[in-house]
Amino acid sequence: EAITRNIEVLDNDIGFRQFVDHSDLATVTRTFLFFFKDLATIDQVIKWYYARRGAQVPFWIPSWKNDLRLVQAIAIGDNFIKVANSGFTNLYGENAGRDHVYLVTKSCKVFAMAITSIEIDSVDDTAAVLTLDDLFDEVVPLNMIEIVCFMGLHRMASDEITIEWLSDQAAQLNSNMKMLSDGA
């Protein structure tokens, strides 16, 4: 993972350097390494990359890190999740890459939703409530949670990907993806 910013440095070598930040957020570039062991899957993935047209077409991708820890089970019809308060309510609110959540259950059910608001729980200040833009269609007990992470809008960092063939049926695909700063 690399972080870059669109910064202009003004330095005349006789005093303080000045920095002009042309971006509100740093640009996060992540390297993803995928392993595939059959030709049909490799073909699908190459077609998916081709459909992104290199760096032209944005797509949503999770961070694949346990960014959030749920502290309360999810009920049918809930449009919120209650997570451990780690101070992110002050830091992330509407920032790109922190405005969508991706939840996967142990039964492989996926929920991808936009965060509409974040507040400290009024009853328990060790928890935060993330209000979401959609409703859950099933009960999700805490012990069924596999991962809860943020999801960001990305594009390919370049028009190139690297495919290393490990055999006639297996390949590794390596690509860099940049998070878009506008989050929309």
C-alpha positions as CSV (number, residue, x, y, z in Angstrom):
1,E,0.0,0.0,0.0
2,A,1.3,3.4,-0.9
3,I,-0.1,6.9,-0.2
4,T,0.5,9.9,-2.4
5,R,-0.8,13.5,-2.4
6,N,-1.0,16.1,-5.1
7,I,1.3,18.6,-3.4
8,E,3.3,21.5,-4.9
9,V,6.5,22.4,-3.0
10,L,7.6,26.0,-3.1
11,D,11.2,26.2,-2.2
12,N,13.6,29.1,-3.0
13,D,16.4,27.7,-0.9
14,I,16.6,30.7,1.4
15,G,13.9,30.0,4.0
16,F,11.0,27.9,4.8
17,R,9.5,25.6,2.2
18,Q,5.8,26.0,1.5
19,F,3.5,23.2,0.6
20,V,0.4,23.7,-1.4
21,D,-1.9,20.7,-1.1
22,H,-4.2,20.5,-4.2
23,S,-6.1,17.5,-2.9
24,D,-8.3,17.1,0.2
25,L,-7.2,13.5,0.7
26,A,-4.2,11.4,0.0
27,T,-4.4,8.9,-2.9
28,V,-4.1,5.3,-1.7
29,T,-2.6,2.9,-4.1
30,R,-2.9,-0.8,-3.2
31,T,-1.2,-3.8,-4.8
32,F,-3.4,-6.8,-5.2
33,L,-2.0,-10.3,-5.8
34,F,-4.5,-12.9,-6.9
35,F,-3.9,-16.6,-7.4
36,F,-6.1,-18.7,-9.8
37,K,-5.9,-22.4,-10.5
38,D,-8.1,-23.0,-13.5
39,L,-8.3,-21.6,-17.0
40,A,-12.0,-20.7,-16.8
41,T,-11.5,-18.5,-13.8
42,I,-8.4,-16.9,-15.3
43,D,-10.3,-16.1,-18.4
44,Q,-13.1,-14.5,-16.4
45,V,-10.7,-12.4,-14.5
46,I,-8.9,-11.2,-17.6
47,K,-12.3,-10.2,-19.1
48,W,-13.2,-8.4,-15.9
49,Y,-9.9,-6.4,-16.1
50,Y,-10.5,-5.7,-19.8
51,A,-14.0,-4.4,-19.0
52,R,-12.4,-1.9,-16.6
53,R,-10.5,-0.5,-19.6
54,G,-7.3,-0.1,-17.6
55,A,-7.5,3.1,-15.7
56,Q,-10.7,4.4,-17.2
57,V,-13.6,2.6,-15.4
58,P,-14.0,2.9,-11.6
59,F,-15.2,0.0,-9.4
60,W,-15.8,-0.7,-5.8
61,I,-13.4,-2.9,-3.8
62,P,-13.2,-3.7,-0.1
63,S,-10.1,-3.0,2.0
64,W,-10.1,-6.7,3.0
65,K,-9.0,-5.7,6.5
66,N,-11.1,-6.0,9.7
67,D,-11.7,-2.3,9.9
68,L,-14.7,-2.5,12.2
69,R,-15.9,-4.8,15.0
70,L,-19.6,-5.3,15.4
71,V,-20.8,-5.2,19.0
72,Q,-24.5,-6.0,18.4
73,A,-26.2,-8.6,16.2
74,I,-28.1,-7.4,13.2
75,A,-31.9,-7.9,13.0
76,I,-34.1,-8.1,9.9
77,G,-35.0,-4.6,8.8
78,D,-32.1,-2.9,10.5
79,N,-30.6,0.0,8.6
80,F,-27.6,0.4,10.9
81,I,-24.8,-1.5,12.5
82,K,-23.4,-1.0,16.0
83,V,-19.6,-1.2,16.1
84,A,-16.8,-0.7,18.7
85,N,-16.1,3.1,18.9
86,S,-12.4,3.5,17.9
87,G,-12.6,7.2,17.3
88,F,-13.2,7.0,13.6
89,T,-16.4,9.1,13.9
90,N,-14.2,12.2,14.1
91,L,-11.8,11.1,11.4
92,Y,-13.7,9.3,8.7
93,G,-17.2,10.5,8.4
94,E,-17.5,11.4,4.7
95,N,-14.0,10.6,3.6
96,A,-13.5,8.5,0.5
97,G,-12.8,4.9,1.4
98,R,-14.6,5.3,4.7
99,D,-18.1,6.1,3.4
100,H,-19.2,2.5,2.4
101,V,-19.1,-0.7,4.4
102,Y,-18.7,-4.3,3.2
103,L,-19.9,-7.1,5.5
104,V,-19.4,-10.8,4.8
105,T,-20.9,-13.6,6.8
106,K,-19.5,-17.0,7.4
107,S,-22.2,-18.4,5.1
108,C,-20.7,-16.1,2.3
109,K,-23.6,-13.7,2.3
110,V,-22.3,-10.2,1.3
111,F,-23.8,-6.8,2.3
112,A,-22.4,-3.7,0.6
113,M,-23.9,-0.4,1.7
114,A,-23.2,3.3,1.9
115,I,-22.8,4.9,5.3
116,T,-25.2,7.9,5.6
117,S,-24.2,8.9,9.2
118,I,-22.0,8.0,12.1
119,E,-22.8,8.8,15.7
120,I,-21.6,7.8,19.1
121,D,-24.2,5.5,20.7
122,S,-26.4,7.6,23.1
123,V,-26.6,4.7,25.6
124,D,-23.0,3.3,25.4
125,D,-20.2,5.7,24.4
126,T,-17.9,2.7,23.7
127,A,-20.0,2.0,20.6
128,A,-20.8,3.9,17.5
129,V,-23.8,3.6,15.3
130,L,-23.4,3.6,11.5
131,T,-26.6,4.3,9.7
132,L,-26.7,2.7,6.3
133,D,-28.6,3.4,3.0
134,D,-30.3,0.0,2.9
135,L,-32.0,-2.6,5.1
136,F,-30.7,-5.9,6.1
137,D,-32.9,-8.8,4.8
138,E,-31.8,-11.4,7.4
139,V,-30.7,-11.8,11.0
140,V,-26.9,-11.7,11.3
141,P,-25.6,-13.0,14.7
142,L,-22.2,-11.8,15.9
143,N,-20.7,-15.3,15.7
144,M,-21.6,-15.4,11.9
145,I,-19.6,-12.3,11.0
146,E,-16.5,-13.1,8.9
147,I,-15.3,-9.6,8.1
148,V,-16.6,-6.0,8.3
149,C,-14.5,-3.5,6.3
150,F,-14.6,-0.3,4.5
151,M,-15.1,-0.2,0.7
152,G,-13.6,2.4,-1.6
153,L,-14.1,3.4,-5.2
154,H,-11.0,2.5,-7.1
155,R,-9.6,2.4,-10.6
156,M,-6.6,0.7,-12.0
157,A,-3.4,2.6,-11.4
158,S,-2.3,1.8,-15.0
159,D,-3.4,0.0,-18.1
160,E,-1.1,-2.9,-17.4
161,I,-1.5,-6.0,-15.2
162,T,1.1,-8.7,-14.6
163,I,0.2,-12.3,-15.1
164,E,2.7,-14.9,-14.1
165,W,1.9,-18.4,-15.3
166,L,2.9,-20.9,-12.7
167,S,1.8,-23.9,-14.8
168,D,-0.5,-24.4,-17.8
169,Q,-3.5,-24.2,-15.4
170,A,-2.4,-21.8,-12.6
171,A,-1.5,-18.1,-12.7
172,Q,-0.8,-15.2,-10.4
173,L,-2.2,-11.8,-11.3
174,N,-0.6,-8.7,-9.9
175,S,-2.2,-5.2,-10.3
176,N,-2.1,-1.8,-8.6
177,M,-5.4,0.0,-7.9
178,K,-5.8,3.7,-6.9
179,M,-8.6,4.9,-4.6
180,L,-10.5,7.8,-6.1
181,S,-10.7,10.8,-3.7
182,D,-14.2,11.9,-4.5
183,G,-15.9,8.7,-3.2
184,A,-18.7,9.0,-5.7
